Amino acid sequence: MFILVILYLGLCSASIVVSQRIEFLLSHFLSKNPVITNEVVLSEYKSTVRKCMHLTLTQIGIIVVSICICIAFIWYKGFSGAFAITVLGGALGFGQEAAKLEEKAKTLDCANSDLEQQYQKILDTWGKKPLPDF
């Protein structure tokens, strides 16, 4: 059971690290590029979105395993195992700022219609597909 506790706390910590990394990537890009002005900026945007998509998939895996462990805690310990829910909730709370930055990154202006078209394709992939195809 001790190993399960250590694993669970490690996964919650990993979830926080992934959330903070996504937040850093998005805030770094947005601070340098409030507008998609040229192909170089669009290329940097693609790279940032690609990394965020991969990190989000990692985050989903961490959360699924954490939820399974949380259920095991409650199954074994009953009500006293419910503390695991608060730990997981706290870890997931760190993702709120990253979610706000993601929404901001999805509403950038573009300098011309060609960039806008490419930008919209990236947004479509980001919102509907698990892996980047751009």
KOLDODO-700165 format. One record per residue: residue number from 1; y, z, x of N, C-alpha, C in turn. Coordinates in steps of 0.1 Angstrom, whole numbers. Example, Ala and Ser with C-alpha at 12.3 -4.5 7.8 and 13.67 -1.06 7.14 Angstrom:
! residues 2
nr npy npz npx capy capz capx cpy cpz cpx
1 -57 78 132 -45 78 123 -33 78 132
2 -22 71 128 -11 71 137 0 79 129
//
This chain:
! residues 134
nr npy npz npx capy capz capx cpy cpz cpx
1 -12 0 8 0 0 0 13 0 9
2 12 7 20 23 8 29 27 -6 34
3 17 -14 37 20 -28 42 26 -36 31
4 22 -34 19 28 -41 7 43 -37 6
5 46 -25 8 60 -20 7 69 -27 18
6 63 -27 30 70 -33 42 72 -48 39
7 62 -55 34 63 -69 31 73 -71 20
8 73 -63 10 83 -65 -1 97 -63 4
9 99 -53 12 113 -50 17 117 -62 27
10 107 -67 34 110 -78 43 114 -91 35
11 107 -93 24 110 -105 16 124 -103 9
12 127 -91 5 140 -89 -1 151 -91 9
13 148 -87 21 158 -89 32 159 -104 35
14 148 -111 36 148 -125 38 156 -132 27
15 155 -128 15 162 -134 4 177 -132 6
16 181 -120 11 196 -118 14 200 -127 25
17 192 -129 35 196 -137 47 197 -152 42
18 188 -156 34 189 -170 29 202 -172 21
19 204 -163 12 217 -164 4 229 -164 12
20 229 -156 23 241 -155 31 243 -168 39
21 231 -174 43 232 -187 51 237 -198 42
22 233 -199 30 238 -209 20 253 -207 18
23 257 -194 16 271 -191 15 279 -196 27
24 274 -193 39 281 -196 51 282 -212 52
25 271 -219 50 272 -234 51 282 -239 41
26 282 -235 29 291 -240 19 305 -236 22
27 308 -224 25 322 -220 28 327 -226 40
28 319 -228 50 323 -235 62 327 -250 59
29 319 -257 51 322 -271 48 335 -271 39
30 335 -263 29 347 -263 20 360 -259 26
31 359 -250 36 372 -247 43 377 -258 52
32 368 -266 57 372 -277 65 375 -290 57
33 369 -291 46 369 -304 38 371 -301 23
34 383 -299 18 385 -296 4 384 -309 -4
35 385 -321 3 384 -334 -3 375 -343 5
36 367 -352 -2 359 -361 5 368 -373 9
37 373 -374 21 383 -384 25 377 -396 31
38 365 -395 38 360 -407 45 345 -405 46
39 339 -415 52 324 -415 54 319 -404 63
40 327 -400 73 323 -389 82 322 -376 74
41 332 -373 65 332 -361 57 320 -362 47
42 318 -374 41 306 -375 32 293 -373 39
43 292 -377 51 280 -375 59 278 -360 62
44 289 -353 65 288 -339 67 284 -332 54
45 289 -337 43 286 -331 30 271 -333 27
46 266 -345 30 251 -347 28 243 -338 36
47 247 -336 49 240 -326 58 240 -312 52
48 251 -308 47 253 -294 42 244 -293 29
49 245 -303 20 237 -302 8 222 -302 11
50 218 -311 21 204 -311 25 199 -298 29
51 207 -291 38 203 -278 43 202 -268 31
52 212 -268 22 212 -259 11 200 -261 2
53 196 -274 0 185 -277 -9 172 -271 -3
54 170 -273 10 159 -267 17 158 -252 17
55 170 -246 19 171 -232 18 168 -226 4
56 173 -234 -6 170 -230 -20 155 -230 -23
57 148 -240 -18 134 -240 -20 127 -228 -13
58 132 -225 -1 126 -213 6 129 -201 -2
59 141 -200 -8 145 -189 -16 136 -187 -28
60 133 -198 -34 124 -198 -46 110 -193 -42
61 105 -197 -31 92 -192 -27 93 -177 -24
62 103 -172 -18 105 -158 -15 106 -150 -28
63 113 -155 -37 115 -148 -50 101 -148 -58
64 94 -159 -58 81 -159 -65 71 -148 -59
65 70 -148 -46 62 -138 -39 67 -124 -42
66 80 -122 -41 86 -109 -44 83 -104 -58
67 84 -113 -68 81 -109 -81 66 -106 -83
68 57 -113 -76 43 -109 -77 40 -95 -71
69 47 -93 -60 45 -79 -54 51 -69 -63
70 62 -72 -69 69 -62 -78 59 -59 -90
71 53 -69 -95 43 -67 -106 32 -58 -101
72 27 -61 -89 16 -53 -83 21 -38 -82
73 33 -36 -77 38 -22 -77 38 -15 -90
74 43 -22 -100 43 -16 -114 29 -14 -119
75 20 -23 -116 6 -22 -120 -1 -10 -114
76 1 -8 -101 -5 3 -93 2 17 -96
77 15 17 -96 23 29 -96 28 33 -110
78 28 23 -119 33 26 -133 48 26 -132
79 54 35 -139 69 36 -140 75 39 -127
80 69 46 -118 75 49 -105 75 37 -96
81 67 27 -99 68 14 -92 79 5 -96
82 86 9 -107 97 1 -112 109 0 -103
83 109 9 -93 120 9 -83 121 -5 -76
84 110 -12 -76 109 -25 -69 118 -35 -76
85 120 -33 -89 129 -42 -97 143 -41 -92
86 147 -29 -90 161 -27 -86 164 -32 -72
87 154 -31 -63 155 -37 -50 156 -52 -50
88 148 -58 -58 148 -72 -60 161 -77 -66
89 165 -70 -77 178 -73 -83 190 -72 -74
90 190 -62 -65 200 -61 -55 200 -72 -45
91 188 -76 -41 187 -88 -32 192 -101 -38
92 189 -102 -51 193 -115 -58 208 -115 -61
93 214 -103 -61 228 -102 -64 236 -108 -53
94 231 -109 -41 238 -115 -29 240 -130 -31
95 232 -136 -40 233 -151 -42 244 -155 -51
96 251 -145 -57 262 -149 -67 273 -156 -61
97 278 -152 -49 289 -159 -42 285 -173 -38
98 273 -175 -33 268 -188 -30 268 -197 -42
99 264 -192 -53 264 -200 -66 278 -204 -69
100 288 -196 -67 302 -200 -70 306 -211 -61
101 303 -209 -48 306 -219 -38 299 -233 -41
102 287 -232 -46 280 -244 -49 287 -251 -61
103 291 -244 -70 298 -250 -81 311 -257 -76
104 318 -250 -67 330 -256 -62 327 -269 -54
105 316 -269 -46 312 -280 -39 308 -292 -47
106 305 -289 -60 301 -300 -69 313 -305 -77
107 325 -301 -74 337 -306 -81 347 -311 -71
108 343 -316 -60 353 -321 -50 359 -335 -55
109 371 -337 -50 377 -350 -53 373 -360 -41
110 373 -373 -44 370 -383 -34 382 -392 -32
111 384 -397 -20 395 -406 -17 395 -419 -24
112 383 -425 -26 382 -438 -32 369 -439 -41
113 368 -450 -48 357 -451 -57 343 -453 -51
114 343 -459 -39 330 -460 -31 325 -446 -27
115 334 -438 -22 330 -424 -18 326 -417 -31
116 333 -419 -42 330 -412 -54 316 -415 -59
117 312 -428 -58 299 -433 -63 288 -426 -54
118 290 -426 -41 280 -420 -32 279 -404 -35
119 291 -398 -37 292 -384 -40 284 -381 -53
120 286 -389 -63 279 -387 -76 264 -388 -74
121 259 -397 -65 245 -398 -63 239 -386 -56
122 247 -380 -47 243 -368 -40 242 -357 -51
123 252 -356 -59 253 -345 -69 241 -346 -79
124 237 -359 -82 226 -361 -91 213 -356 -85
125 211 -359 -72 200 -355 -65 199 -340 -64
126 211 -334 -61 212 -319 -59 208 -312 -72
127 212 -317 -83 210 -311 -95 196 -313 -102
128 190 -324 -98 178 -328 -106 165 -329 -97
129 166 -329 -84 155 -331 -76 153 -319 -66
130 141 -316 -63 138 -305 -54 142 -308 -39
131 140 -321 -36 142 -324 -22 153 -336 -21
132 161 -336 -11 171 -346 -9 165 -360 -7
133 170 -370 -13 166 -384 -10 177 -393 -5
134 187 -387 1 199 -394 6 200 -393 21
//
